[in-house]
Amino acid sequence: MAPSKPIFIAQTATTSDDKTGSSQSAKDQWLRDAYAYLTAAGVRGILYFNLNKKCDWAFYSASGQRNEGYKAAVTNPAFGYVSPADLAQTNLSNLTNRGTTRN
């Protein structure tokens, strides 16, 4: 459709809830796999739904705890991290050349 345009994922998330209960390791694996796939597909930005609403979508809690799968996924140098506060003040066109990750 527009091969020269960068792809941004507007919202994604995962939960540890499954049909047998809860599996934090499955959530961590989904994060690793999804971010690896999206990197290989050339995705330039991902906005993650970081709220616990009806289930445990968040990867980052107010207490500072982060999912290991998320931490492992974003160590890929293709990703740069922008906090929600910084994102509100960021020109998104500047994000296409970021390569550092803040964990």
C-alpha positions as CSV (number, residue, x, y, z in Angstrom):
1,M,0.0,0.0,0.0
2,A,2.7,2.5,1.0
3,P,6.1,0.6,0.9
4,S,8.2,3.7,1.7
5,K,6.2,4.6,4.9
6,P,7.2,3.3,8.3
7,I,4.7,1.0,10.1
8,F,3.6,1.8,13.6
9,I,1.5,-0.5,15.7
10,A,-1.1,1.8,17.4
11,Q,-1.9,-0.6,20.3
12,T,-1.0,-4.1,21.4
13,A,-0.9,-6.0,24.6
14,T,-1.0,-9.5,26.0
15,T,-2.2,-11.1,29.2
16,S,-1.1,-14.0,31.4
17,D,-4.7,-15.3,31.6
18,D,-5.4,-18.4,29.6
19,K,-8.1,-21.1,29.6
20,T,-6.3,-23.0,32.4
21,G,-5.7,-20.0,34.7
22,S,-2.7,-17.8,34.5
23,S,0.8,-18.3,32.9
24,Q,3.3,-15.5,33.4
25,S,5.8,-17.4,31.3
26,A,3.3,-17.5,28.4
27,K,2.9,-13.7,28.6
28,D,6.7,-13.3,28.6
29,Q,7.1,-15.6,25.6
30,W,4.4,-13.8,23.7
31,L,6.2,-10.5,24.3
32,R,9.6,-11.9,23.1
33,D,8.0,-13.6,20.0
34,A,5.8,-10.6,19.0
35,Y,8.6,-8.1,19.3
36,A,11.0,-10.3,17.4
37,Y,8.4,-10.8,14.6
38,L,7.6,-7.1,14.4
39,T,11.3,-6.2,14.3
40,A,11.9,-8.6,11.4
41,A,8.8,-7.2,9.6
42,G,10.2,-3.7,9.8
43,V,7.8,-2.2,12.3
44,R,9.2,1.1,13.5
45,G,7.1,1.8,16.5
46,I,4.8,0.0,19.0
47,L,2.5,1.6,21.5
48,Y,1.8,-1.0,24.2
49,F,-1.5,-0.9,26.2
50,N,0.0,-0.7,29.7
51,L,-3.1,-0.8,31.9
52,N,-4.6,-3.6,33.9
53,K,-8.2,-3.4,32.7
54,K,-10.3,-6.6,33.1
55,C,-7.0,-8.6,33.1
56,D,-3.3,-8.1,33.5
57,W,-2.4,-6.3,30.2
58,A,0.3,-4.1,31.8
59,F,4.0,-5.0,31.5
60,Y,5.1,-2.2,33.8
61,S,3.4,-1.6,37.1
62,A,3.4,1.5,39.3
63,S,5.6,-0.4,41.8
64,G,8.3,-0.6,39.1
65,Q,8.0,-4.3,38.3
66,R,8.4,-5.1,34.6
67,N,7.7,-8.4,32.8
68,E,10.9,-10.3,32.0
69,G,9.6,-10.9,28.5
70,Y,9.2,-7.2,27.8
71,K,12.7,-6.5,29.1
72,A,14.1,-9.2,26.9
73,A,12.1,-8.1,23.9
74,V,13.1,-4.5,23.9
75,T,16.8,-5.1,24.3
76,N,16.9,-5.5,20.5
77,P,18.8,-2.5,19.3
78,A,16.1,-1.9,16.7
79,F,13.9,-0.5,19.5
80,G,14.2,2.7,21.5
81,Y,12.0,3.3,24.5
82,V,10.0,6.5,25.0
83,S,8.2,6.9,28.3
84,P,4.5,7.9,28.1
85,A,5.4,11.3,29.6
86,D,8.1,11.8,26.9
87,L,5.9,10.5,24.2
88,A,3.3,13.2,24.9
89,Q,6.0,15.8,24.0
90,T,7.7,14.0,21.2
91,N,7.6,14.6,17.5
92,L,6.9,11.0,16.2
93,S,9.0,11.6,13.0
94,N,12.1,11.8,15.3
95,L,11.5,8.2,16.5
96,T,12.4,6.5,13.3
97,N,16.2,6.8,14.0
98,R,16.3,5.9,17.6
99,G,18.3,2.8,18.6
100,T,18.7,2.9,22.3
101,T,16.5,1.3,24.9
102,R,15.9,2.5,28.4
103,N,14.7,-0.2,30.7
